[in-house]
Amino acid sequence: MLLGLILLLACNPDADGGPMGSTADGGSTDGGAVFEDCDPAVTIPWAASSDPIPAEPHADSFGSNAPDPFHVHLQWPARDTSRSVAMLWRTDVDTLASVVEFGPADGFPDNATRVEGYSFRYGGPAAGEGDQRIHEVRLCGLMEPGTTYSYRVGGDGHWSDTYTYAAPGAPGSFDSFRVAILGDSRGNYATWGQVLAAAAERQPDFIIFNGDMVDIGSLQSQWDDWFEATGDVLAHTVLVPAHGNHEFLAQHYFAQFAAPGNEEWFALDYGPLLLLTLNDTVRDSADISDVQRKFIESELAGTDATWKIASHHHTAYSICSTHGSDLDVRAAWSPAFEDGGVQLVTAGHNHTYERSVPIKDGVEVAPGQGTVYLVTGGAGAPLYTGTDPDWFNAVSDPIEHYVIADVGPDSMDVVVRDIDDNVIDEFSLTP
């Protein structure tokens, strides 16, 4: 019964094998022209048709139930994180107003630029819940790199609070940043809120999340709990999501996030970093063994980034006895990571913390000569305590935690803390 529900609400693929999150070369709106891989036009993920279905454009129309924006959050809809950003938020289903106003903090909102976007319904009665409405405005090419903006979302008479967003500098223009890494919050959203708040106190420039946000990706009530627990953190700081198996390729996941391309696997350029986000819960095993393997190889062959991080859900190396290592992922992706110079691969699925020794070609190598694999699955999901020790493990601790990586020109210094601020691991990597 549950499997049938999940399959019914899962995202149908488009012609390229991914959910429809944006058109490839569509037209433009008040958000500007198509900018590199960012299109301001929004299409509806998961549809009965193989053709992109346009979302509803902004209209000055407000519902009577909950027209004020809630669950406001930022995303990066384009590879170049310095020039484009997306704002997403929820309202009641009858509100069609989809506007972002942004500008310098001094004099805001009198000096604001107004951009109209889109919204659409998703979900429905099959999950025992009603329709939902999500609003999305993509500011494609409208950001000035290295500039801090004030912004608000909604429409006249129904604006959100005013938030700030600091656009990063252009790729390659700076060499230091801080990133938080978390994963596996499903089922305990109070703890998720604690872990995120603790990480946010460290003021990361952005957040990587390794999947399994909720128990059942097609239940909006769980997404509501997840977003409620984030407070306004995600309205100021971009969270880059990787799809987990508990998201079930559901429409709800793709509706509430906005990433480049097919939104399942994509690359982001951030300062000195190439970030590869991958999906290991796929419709066709060839998406792992062939399509994404080639994607990884191509991206790594074509980059001159100092730092390379990969994020996905099913870990290639884990001593946790609950799920262990995903040997298919290891066989398909680890050679590409290691040959391509990826310094850090971060995943979850096993609800624990683990760090591997440096690995190259299936054996331990000297520091700086291989790839380190993290398991960071301690953002609220039930912890897994059983282990089957193996040669590749350096640290293992089944505890709620978050990771902070301070990246500089010569080293990546990583500290792992629990929610009581105790350090449970620390290590450094070199380019």
C-alpha positions in Angstrom: 0.0 0.0 0.0 2.8 2.4 1.0 4.8 1.5 -2.1 1.9 2.1 -4.3 1.4 5.6 -2.8 5.0 6.4 -3.2 5.1 5.3 -6.8 1.9 7.3 -7.6 3.4 10.5 -6.2 6.9 10.0 -7.5 8.3 12.3 -10.1 8.0 11.2 -13.7 11.1 11.7 -15.7 11.4 14.1 -18.6 13.2 13.2 -21.8 16.6 13.5 -20.2 15.7 11.2 -17.3 15.1 13.9 -14.6 12.1 15.7 -13.2 11.1 18.9 -15.0 12.5 21.7 -12.9 13.2 24.2 -15.7 13.1 24.3 -19.5 16.3 24.0 -21.3 16.1 27.1 -23.4 12.8 28.7 -22.8 11.7 32.3 -22.8 12.1 35.0 -20.2 9.9 36.8 -17.7 10.5 39.9 -15.6 13.3 37.8 -14.0 15.4 38.5 -17.0 16.6 36.5 -20.0 18.0 33.0 -19.8 21.4 33.4 -18.1 23.8 30.6 -18.8 22.0 27.6 -17.3 19.4 29.6 -15.4 16.0 30.1 -16.9 13.5 32.4 -15.0 10.6 30.4 -16.5 9.4 27.7 -14.1 7.8 24.4 -15.1 5.9 21.9 -12.9 7.9 18.9 -11.7 6.1 15.5 -12.2 3.4 15.7 -14.8 1.3 13.3 -16.8 2.9 14.7 -20.0 6.4 14.4 -21.2 6.3 18.0 -22.3 7.2 20.8 -19.8 4.0 22.2 -18.2 4.4 25.9 -17.4 3.7 27.1 -13.9 1.2 29.9 -13.3 2.7 33.4 -13.7 2.3 36.1 -11.0 -1.1 37.6 -10.6 -2.3 40.1 -8.0 -4.6 37.5 -6.4 -4.7 36.5 -2.7 -6.5 33.7 -1.0 -8.5 34.1 2.2 -6.8 31.3 4.2 -3.0 31.9 4.3 -1.9 34.5 1.8 1.2 35.6 3.7 4.4 33.8 2.7 5.8 31.1 4.9 8.8 28.6 4.6 10.8 31.2 2.7 14.1 29.7 1.5 16.9 30.3 -0.9 18.3 28.1 -3.7 21.0 28.2 -6.4 19.3 27.5 -9.7 22.4 27.9 -11.8 25.9 26.6 -11.8 27.5 30.0 -11.3 26.4 30.7 -7.7 27.5 34.3 -7.8 25.1 35.6 -10.4 21.7 33.9 -9.8 19.6 32.9 -6.9 16.0 31.6 -6.4 13.6 32.5 -3.7 10.8 29.9 -2.8 8.0 30.1 -0.4 4.5 28.7 0.4 1.1 30.2 0.7 -2.5 28.9 0.5 -3.5 27.4 -2.8 -5.5 30.4 -4.0 -2.7 33.0 -3.7 -1.1 33.6 -7.1 1.0 36.7 -6.1 4.7 35.7 -6.8 6.9 38.7 -6.4 10.4 39.3 -5.0 11.7 42.7 -4.2 15.4 43.1 -3.6 18.0 45.8 -3.3 20.6 47.4 -1.1 19.8 47.4 2.6 20.1 51.2 2.7 16.7 52.5 1.8 15.0 49.2 1.3 12.3 48.7 0.1 12.0 52.1 -1.5 14.9 51.4 -3.7 13.9 47.8 -4.5 13.9 46.0 -7.9 10.6 44.1 -8.4 10.7 40.7 -10.1 7.6 38.7 -10.8 7.8 34.9 -10.9 5.6 31.8 -10.8 3.7 29.4 -8.6 2.0 26.0 -9.0 0.0 23.4 -7.2 1.5 20.1 -6.2 0.6 17.1 -4.1 -3.1 16.2 -3.9 -5.6 13.8 -2.3 -3.7 10.6 -3.1 -1.5 11.1 0.0 -4.5 12.0 2.1 -3.6 15.6 2.0 -4.9 18.5 -0.1 -3.1 20.5 -2.8 -0.2 22.7 -1.8 1.1 25.8 -3.6 4.8 26.7 -3.9 6.0 30.0 -5.3 9.4 30.4 -7.1 11.2 33.4 -8.4 14.6 32.9 -10.1 16.8 36.0 -10.3 18.8 34.8 -13.2 21.9 36.9 -13.8 20.6 39.7 -11.6 23.0 39.3 -8.7 26.2 41.4 -8.5 28.9 39.0 -7.3 30.1 39.8 -3.7 27.1 42.0 -2.9 24.7 41.7 0.0 21.0 42.3 -0.7 17.9 42.8 1.3 14.8 41.1 0.0 11.2 40.2 0.7 8.7 37.9 -1.1 4.9 37.8 -1.6 2.9 40.7 -3.0 1.4 44.1 -2.2 -0.2 43.9 1.3 1.2 40.4 2.0 4.9 40.7 2.2 7.2 38.4 4.2 9.7 39.7 6.7 12.8 41.3 5.1 15.8 39.0 4.8 19.4 39.3 3.7 21.2 37.4 1.1 25.0 37.7 0.5 25.8 36.8 -3.1 29.2 35.1 -3.2 32.1 36.4 -5.3 32.6 35.1 -8.8 34.0 31.6 -9.2 37.8 31.7 -8.7 37.7 35.3 -7.2 38.2 34.2 -3.6 39.9 31.3 -1.9 38.3 31.0 1.6 34.9 30.0 2.8 33.0 28.0 5.5 30.5 25.3 4.7 28.3 23.2 7.1 27.5 19.6 6.2 24.5 17.7 7.6 22.3 14.8 6.7 19.5 12.4 7.7 17.0 14.4 9.7 13.9 12.2 9.0 11.6 11.5 11.8 12.8 13.8 14.5 12.4 17.4 13.4 12.9 18.9 16.9 16.4 17.5 16.9 16.9 18.6 13.3 16.1 22.1 14.3 18.7 21.9 17.2 21.4 20.5 14.9 20.7 23.1 12.2 20.7 26.0 14.8 24.0 24.8 16.2 25.5 24.7 12.8 24.0 28.1 11.9 25.7 29.7 14.9 29.0 28.9 13.2 27.9 31.2 10.3 28.5 29.0 7.4 28.5 30.6 3.9 26.2 27.7 2.7 25.0 24.3 3.8 25.3 20.8 2.2 22.6 18.3 3.0 23.1 14.7 2.1 19.5 13.5 1.8 16.7 11.9 3.8 15.1 15.1 5.1 11.8 13.4 5.8 10.5 9.8 6.3 8.1 9.9 3.3 8.8 12.4 0.6 5.2 12.5 -0.7 3.8 13.7 2.7 3.6 17.5 2.9 2.9 17.3 6.7 6.5 16.0 7.2 7.9 18.7 4.9 6.0 21.3 6.9 7.6 19.9 10.1 11.0 19.9 8.5 10.8 23.5 7.2 9.2 24.8 10.5 12.2 23.5 12.4 14.6 25.6 10.2 13.2 28.9 11.5 14.6 31.6 9.1 18.0 30.0 8.6 17.3 29.0 5.1 15.9 32.4 4.2 19.5 33.7 4.7 21.7 30.7 3.9 21.5 28.5 0.8 21.1 24.8 1.5 22.2 22.5 -1.3 20.2 19.3 -1.1 21.1 15.8 -2.3 18.1 13.5 -2.9 17.8 10.6 -0.4 16.0 7.3 -0.7 13.3 8.6 1.7 12.5 11.5 -0.6 11.2 8.7 -3.0 11.7 10.9 -6.1 8.5 12.6 -5.0 7.0 15.7 -6.6 7.1 17.4 -3.2 10.9 17.3 -3.1 11.4 18.8 -6.6 8.7 21.3 -6.0 10.3 22.8 -2.9 13.9 23.0 -4.1 15.5 24.5 -7.2 18.8 23.3 -8.6 20.4 23.4 -12.0 19.6 20.9 -14.8 17.5 17.9 -13.9 17.9 18.8 -10.2 19.0 15.2 -9.4 22.7 15.5 -10.3 24.4 18.9 -10.9 27.5 20.9 -10.5 28.0 24.2 -8.6 30.9 26.6 -8.9 31.6 28.5 -5.6 34.8 30.4 -5.3 37.6 27.8 -5.3 35.2 24.9 -5.1 33.5 22.5 -7.5 30.6 20.9 -5.7 29.1 17.8 -7.3 25.7 16.8 -6.0 24.5 13.3 -7.1 21.5 11.0 -6.8 21.9 7.3 -5.9 18.2 6.5 -5.6 17.3 6.3 -9.3 14.8 4.8 -11.7 17.4 3.0 -13.8 20.6 1.5 -12.4 22.4 2.9 -15.5 21.9 6.4 -14.1 24.5 5.4 -11.5 26.8 3.0 -13.4 26.9 5.0 -16.6 25.2 8.4 -16.8 26.3 9.9 -13.5 29.7 8.2 -13.7 30.3 9.9 -17.0 29.0 13.2 -15.5 31.5 12.9 -12.7 34.4 12.1 -15.0 33.5 15.0 -17.4 33.1 17.6 -14.6 36.4 16.6 -12.9 38.3 16.5 -16.2 37.1 20.0 -17.1 37.7 21.9 -13.8 40.6 23.8 -12.5 39.0 24.3 -9.1 41.3 24.0 -6.2 38.8 22.0 -4.1 36.4 19.3 -5.2 33.6 18.0 -2.9 31.0 15.4 -3.8 27.7 15.0 -2.0 25.1 12.2 -2.3 23.2 9.8 0.0 24.3 6.1 -0.1 27.8 6.0 1.2 30.5 4.1 -0.6 32.4 3.3 2.6 30.7 2.6 6.0 31.3 0.1 8.8 27.7 0.6 10.1 26.0 -2.8 10.2 22.6 -1.4 9.4 23.2 -0.5 5.7 27.0 -0.8 5.4 28.7 0.3 2.2 26.9 0.7 -1.1 29.1 -1.4 -3.3 27.4 -0.4 -6.5 28.1 3.3 -5.8 31.7 2.4 -4.8 32.3 0.5 -8.0 30.8 3.2 -10.2 31.9 6.4 -8.6 34.9 6.0 -6.3 37.4 5.5 -9.1 36.1 8.7 -10.8 36.3 10.6 -7.5 39.8 9.3 -6.7 41.2 9.7 -10.2 39.7 13.2 -10.5 41.2 14.5 -7.3 38.0 14.8 -5.1 39.3 15.6 -1.7 36.1 14.9 0.3 33.0 12.8 -0.4 30.1 13.3 2.0 27.1 11.0 2.3 24.7 9.6 4.9 22.1 6.8 4.9 23.7 5.2 7.9 22.7 7.3 10.9 26.0 7.8 12.5 29.3 9.7 12.0 32.2 8.1 10.2 35.4 9.2 8.5 37.5 7.0 6.3 41.2 6.9 5.9 42.4 8.5 2.6 41.6 6.0 -0.2 42.9 5.5 -3.7 42.2 2.5 -5.9 40.7 0.6 -3.0 43.5 0.9 -0.6 44.7 3.3 2.1 47.1 5.9 1.0 49.1 8.7 2.6 47.2 11.9 3.5 46.8 14.1 0.5 47.1 11.2 -1.9 43.5 10.0 -1.9 39.9 10.7 -1.1 38.3 10.9 2.3 34.8 9.6 2.7 32.5 11.0 5.4 29.2 9.5 6.7 27.3 12.4 8.3 23.8 11.0 9.1 23.2 12.5 12.5 20.7 15.4 12.0 17.8 13.8 13.8 17.1 10.4 12.3 17.2 7.4 14.7 20.8 6.5 15.4 22.4 3.2 14.3 25.0 1.9 16.8 26.1 -1.5 15.3 29.4 -1.8 13.5 31.4 -4.3 11.5 35.0 -3.0 11.7 36.9 -2.7 8.4 40.3 -1.4 7.2 39.0 1.8 5.7 37.5 3.3 8.9 39.4 6.0 10.9 36.6 7.3 13.2 33.1 6.1 14.0 30.6 7.7 16.5 26.8 7.2 16.5 25.8 10.6 17.7 23.8 13.6 16.5 26.3 16.0 14.9 27.1 18.5 12.2 30.3 19.2 10.3 32.0 22.6 9.7 34.7 22.8 7.0 36.9 25.9 6.9 38.3 26.0 3.4 41.4 28.1 2.5 44.0 28.2 -0.2 46.2 25.6 1.4 44.0 23.5 3.6 40.5 22.4 4.5 40.1 22.3 8.3 37.2 20.2 9.4 35.6 20.0 12.8 32.7 17.8 13.8 30.6 18.7 16.8 27.6 17.3 18.6 24.6 19.5 19.6 26.2 20.1 23.0 29.2 21.7 21.3 31.6 18.8 22.0 34.2 18.1 19.3 34.0 14.5 18.2 36.4 14.7 15.3 38.8 17.1 13.6 41.1 16.7 10.6 42.6 18.6 7.8 42.9 18.0 4.0 45.2 19.5 1.4 44.5 20.5 -2.2 
